[in-house]
Amino acid sequence: MISIHTPDVIARNVQDVLVDQIVKGLTERRAQLPVVTKAAGRSNREIVFRGSFEDVNEAFYGRAWSDGLPIVPPTVDKIEAFLRFTDRAPEEVLGVLLPSQASATVWNVAVNGVMAGCEPRHMPILLAIVEVMAAPEFGLKHAGATPGWEAIILLNGPVIRQLGFNYQGGVQRPGNRANTSIGRFFRLYARNVAGFLPGLTDMATFGHMFRAVVPENEAVCDEIGWQPLHVARGFAASDSVVTIASARAVSDPLLTAGENAERHLDYMVDWVKRMIEPYQASRNYTESHVLLMSPVIAATIAAGGYSKEGVNDYLKKNALVPARYFEWSMTQGLSHPQGTTLCELVERGVLPQAWCTSDDPERLVPLMLPPSRFLVVVTGDPTRNRSCLYRQNFNQGYATSRKIRFPKDWDALLSRATTHEQ
């Protein structure tokens, strides 16, 4: 581990260990990653296994096609039921995913949707999720990094009510099928198609369990005069939109109290300073952290005259730390050599002038760069005075949004699916 070794040990390990491993990796044939994608010349509808529910689960687990929980066997009939909820061709390629270099297709989205326990009518959302995963700006290729970040999937628009998502108490708890199964889908797809396998291509130190989808309570946003997240990100209010960001760490559910907005915001500032490390700004990372806010807290802050943008500005303006602490943090690990100062980084153009207003080590400097954001989402139990902060993992899993594309006969399909349930 480079960050805990002396220069002599690093040099010796490079010569004695790393060089041989590089040669071996370039010259020896490696086993192909086990991914759920069709081989050349194989039909989508070719049967790869026959057996009971238990047999299928044992076989899929043995081939690393499962997350360890029971999967729904992806029969052709079940896959085709998902395909009826999209106008897109099964062979359409949505992108090529790393590290497996496998094609993300409409067909394998349906396969993994079945396996994750989703419903066929969830298919348009699953496709939008994979479009985010395939987007270069999202940075899925880093998903196997040491911190082991997990995706937090945010949902907006009419689809929330159409498909019965939970956006109130226990929004991140397992229980609601839509929230839970679609959250599981992301991790299963990242494993089966992108090829992130723990200990091989997924090198998370500890990792996280997949997270349930977080829909926004847009009725409350409307009541208090706040824009829903997707509108703030440039979409129409009538659009249904998926936004995904990485979540490296999550705060305790922040308990805040008081009759004015600032008392709540100041407590959030305290948590921002606890959770976000200064060296992120020193490496010129612009983050998009997610701040979940219960409706009662959002209403109190809105009554104080703050919009979501105002919350973002308040947190960034007041999240200040001493320069000596900032410099100590940024010179730990591999960010900058010991002795590097903030003024040196300002001179090199890495940081703005606000980080070098004097040479006083106790001067307060911003924790975050100006372009960094807090994505404020109103959700959770309407009666509880709690908030929750999800810290993004540097510039990995950067907040990315995609509009959900519905088939032409969406309303009719939805009506038939609802009638069938009843």
MARPA-665269 format. One line per 4 residues: their letters; for each residue x, y, z of C-alpha. Coordinates in steps of 0.25 Angstrom, whole numbers, plus 5000, padded with zeros to 4 digits. Example, Ala and Ser with C-alpha at 12.3 -4.5 7.8 and 13.67 -1.06 7.14 Angstrom:
% MARPA-665269
as = 5049,4982,5031  5055,4996,5029
//
This chain:
% MARPA-665269
misi = 5000,5000,5000  5007,5012,4995  5002,5022,5005  5007,5015,5017
htpd = 5021,5011,5011  5034,5019,5011  5040,5023,4998  5051,5011,4999
viar = 5040,5001,5001  5032,5006,4989  5044,5006,4980  5047,4992,4984
nvqd = 5033,4987,4983  5032,4993,4969  5045,4986,4964  5042,4972,4971
vlvd = 5027,4971,4971  5020,4981,4961  5029,4979,4949  5027,4964,4949
qivk = 5012,4966,4951  5011,4975,4939  5019,4966,4930  5010,4954,4934
glte = 4997,4962,4932  5002,4966,4918  5006,4952,4914  4997,4942,4920
rraq = 4983,4939,4916  4973,4943,4926  4959,4937,4929  4948,4946,4923
lpvv = 4940,4953,4933  4926,4945,4935  4916,4955,4930  4902,4953,4926
tkaa = 4903,4957,4911  4901,4948,4899  4914,4942,4892  4916,4944,4878
grsn = 4906,4936,4869  4897,4933,4881  4883,4937,4880  4877,4945,4891
reiv = 4866,4934,4893  4876,4923,4894  4873,4915,4907  4886,4915,4916
frgs = 4881,4906,4927  4869,4898,4931  4865,4894,4945  4856,4897,4957
fedv = 4856,4910,4964  4867,4905,4974  4875,4899,4963  4875,4912,4955
neaf = 4879,4920,4967  4891,4911,4970  4895,4911,4956  4895,4926,4955
ygra = 4902,4928,4968  4913,4918,4964  4915,4926,4951  4916,4939,4959
wsdg = 4903,4944,4952  4896,4947,4966  4898,4957,4977  4896,4945,4987
lpiv = 4881,4948,4989  4871,4939,4982  4869,4944,4968  4856,4942,4959
pptv = 4860,4933,4948  4860,4941,4935  4852,4932,4926  4849,4937,4912
dkie = 4834,4939,4915  4838,4948,4927  4848,4956,4919  4838,4958,4907
aflr = 4828,4964,4918  4838,4975,4921  4841,4977,4906  4826,4981,4904
ftdr = 4829,4993,4913  4838,4999,4903  4838,5003,4888  4853,5001,4887
apee = 4858,4989,4880  4864,4978,4889  4877,4978,4881  4879,4993,4883
vlgv = 4892,4997,4889  4892,5007,4900  4907,5008,4902  4919,5000,4905
llps = 4922,4998,4920  4936,4997,4927  4943,4988,4932  4936,4977,4924
qasa = 4935,4985,4911  4921,4978,4910  4910,4985,4902  4898,4990,4910
tvwn = 4886,4986,4902  4871,4987,4904  4871,4972,4905  4881,4970,4916
vavn = 4874,4982,4924  4862,4973,4923  4869,4961,4928  4875,4967,4940
gvma = 4862,4975,4943  4855,4961,4944  4866,4955,4953  4866,4967,4962
gcep = 4851,4965,4965  4846,4978,4957  4833,4978,4950  4831,4979,4935
rhmp = 4826,4993,4936  4839,4998,4943  4846,4996,4930  4846,5010,4925
illa = 4853,5014,4938  4863,5003,4937  4867,5008,4923  4869,5022,4928
ivev = 4878,5016,4939  4886,5009,4930  4887,5021,4921  4893,5028,4933
maap = 4903,5017,4935  4908,5017,4921  4909,5033,4921  4924,5036,4921
efgl = 4922,5048,4931  4916,5038,4941  4929,5031,4943  4924,5017,4945
khag = 4938,5011,4942  4943,5016,4955  4932,5008,4963  4942,4998,4968
atpg = 4950,5008,4975  4956,5006,4989  4945,5015,4996  4934,5005,4991
weai = 4924,5016,4987  4909,5012,4985  4899,5019,4975  4888,5027,4981
illn = 4877,5028,4971  4868,5040,4971  4854,5040,4964  4845,5051,4960
gpvi = 4833,5053,4952  4819,5047,4950  4825,5033,4950  4827,5033,4965
rqlg = 4812,5033,4967  4809,5024,4954  4817,5013,4960  4814,5015,4974
fnyq = 4828,5018,4980  4830,5022,4994  4834,5036,4997  4830,5037,5011
ggvq = 4834,5030,5024  4845,5019,5023  4848,5023,5008  4862,5016,5009
rpgn = 4856,5004,5016  4854,4991,5008  4839,4988,5007  4833,4996,4995
rant = 4836,4987,4983  4839,4999,4973  4848,5006,4982  4856,4993,4987
sigr = 4856,4985,4974  4861,4996,4965  4871,5000,4975  4876,4985,4975
ffrl = 4876,4986,4959  4887,4996,4959  4897,4988,4967  4893,4975,4960
yarn = 4895,4981,4946  4908,4987,4950  4912,4973,4954  4907,4965,4943
vagf = 4909,4974,4931  4919,4984,4935  4927,4973,4942  4929,4978,4956
lpgl = 4933,4966,4964  4938,4968,4978  4953,4964,4980  4955,4964,4965
tdma = 4950,4977,4958  4943,4983,4970  4953,4986,4980  4945,4993,4991
tfgh = 4951,4993,5004  4938,4990,5011  4927,4994,5001  4912,4997,5003
mfra = 4899,4990,5001  4891,4995,4990  4881,5006,4993  4867,5007,4991
vvpe = 4862,5018,4981  4859,5032,4987  4847,5039,4980  4845,5053,4983
neav = 4832,5058,4990  4828,5068,4979  4815,5072,4985  4822,5078,4997
cdei = 4832,5085,4988  4820,5091,4981  4814,5095,4994  4826,5102,5000
gwqp = 4831,5108,4986  4843,5100,4984  4847,5094,4970  4847,5079,4969
lhva = 4861,5074,4967  4859,5070,4952  4853,5084,4949  4866,5091,4956
rgfa = 4874,5082,4946  4867,5087,4934  4856,5078,4931  4841,5081,4930
asds = 4832,5078,4942  4824,5068,4934  4837,5060,4931  4840,5048,4939
vvti = 4855,5047,4942  4866,5039,4948  4878,5045,4955  4889,5037,4960
asar = 4901,5041,4969  4911,5033,4977  4910,5032,4992  4923,5029,4999
avsd = 4918,5032,5013  4905,5036,5019  4902,5044,5032  4894,5040,5043
pllt = 4879,5045,5041  4882,5060,5046  4873,5064,5057  4871,5079,5056
agen = 4862,5088,5064  4858,5102,5065  4848,5112,5060  4857,5119,5049
aerh = 4864,5114,5037  4878,5118,5041  4878,5109,5053  4875,5097,5045
ldym = 4885,5101,5034  4896,5103,5044  4895,5089,5049  4895,5084,5035
vdwv = 4908,5093,5033  4914,5086,5045  4912,5072,5038  4917,5077,5025
krmi = 4930,5081,5032  4931,5067,5039  4928,5059,5026  4935,5066,5014
epyq = 4950,5065,5014  4958,5078,5010  4967,5071,5001  4956,5069,4991
asrn = 4956,5083,4987  4971,5083,4987  4971,5073,4976  4961,5082,4969
ytes = 4949,5072,4970  4936,5078,4969  4925,5070,4976  4910,5068,4976
hvll = 4907,5064,4990  4892,5059,4993  4884,5066,5004  4871,5059,5008
mspv = 4862,5068,5016  4849,5064,5022  4837,5072,5018  4835,5079,5032
iaat = 4850,5083,5031  4849,5088,5017  4836,5096,5020  4843,5103,5032
iaag = 4855,5107,5024  4846,5111,5012  4838,5120,5022  4851,5127,5025
gysk = 4852,5131,5011  4862,5121,5006  4861,5114,4993  4868,5101,4990
egvn = 4879,5109,4983  4879,5118,4996  4882,5105,5004  4893,5102,4995
dylk = 4899,5116,4996  4898,5116,5011  4904,5103,5013  4916,5106,5004
knal = 4918,5120,5010  4918,5116,5024  4926,5103,5023  4939,5109,5026
vpar = 4951,5102,5033  4965,5107,5038  4975,5108,5027  4985,5100,5036
yfew = 4974,5088,5036  4972,5089,5021  4987,5088,5019  4989,5077,5029
smtq = 4977,5069,5022  4982,5071,5008  4997,5067,5011  4992,5053,5017
glsh = 4992,5041,5007  4996,5045,4993  4989,5058,4990  5001,5067,4992
pqgt = 5015,5067,4998  5017,5070,5012  5019,5085,5014  5011,5089,5002
tlce = 5003,5102,5006  4990,5107,5001  4996,5120,4995  5005,5111,4987
lver = 4993,5104,4981  4987,5118,4978  4999,5122,4971  4999,5110,4962
gvlp = 4984,5112,4959  4979,5100,4966  4971,5108,4976  4964,5122,4975
qawc = 4969,5134,4982  4960,5132,4994  4969,5121,4999  4981,5131,5001
tsdd = 4976,5144,5007  4987,5144,5017  4998,5135,5023  4990,5134,5036
perl = 4989,5119,5039  4976,5121,5047  4969,5129,5035  4957,5122,5031
vplm = 4956,5117,5016  4945,5110,5009  4943,5095,5009  4938,5094,4995
lpps = 4940,5099,4982  4930,5109,4976  4925,5100,4965  4922,5089,4976
rflv = 4907,5086,4979  4897,5081,4989  4886,5074,4982  4874,5076,4992
vvtg = 4863,5066,4991  4850,5067,5000  4846,5053,5004  4844,5044,5016
dptr = 4834,5045,5028  4826,5058,5027  4826,5059,5042  4840,5057,5046
nrsc = 4851,5068,5048  4862,5060,5041  4872,5062,5029  4882,5053,5023
lyrq = 4895,5056,5016  4901,5047,5006  4916,5050,5002  4920,5048,4988
nfnq = 4932,5041,4985  4941,5052,4978  4939,5053,4963  4934,5038,4963
gyat = 4919,5035,4961  4917,5050,4957  4902,5054,4958  4896,5050,4944
srki = 4882,5051,4940  4874,5045,4929  4859,5047,4925  4851,5034,4925
rfpk = 4846,5030,4911  4832,5023,4911  4826,5015,4900  4815,5021,4892
dwda = 4804,5013,4899  4810,5015,4913  4796,5019,4919  4789,5006,4913
llsr = 4800,4997,4917  4800,5003,4931  4785,5002,4932  4786,4987,4928
atth = 4797,4984,4938  4789,4991,4949  4776,4983,4945  4784,4970,4945
eq = 4789,4973,4959  4775,4975,4964
//
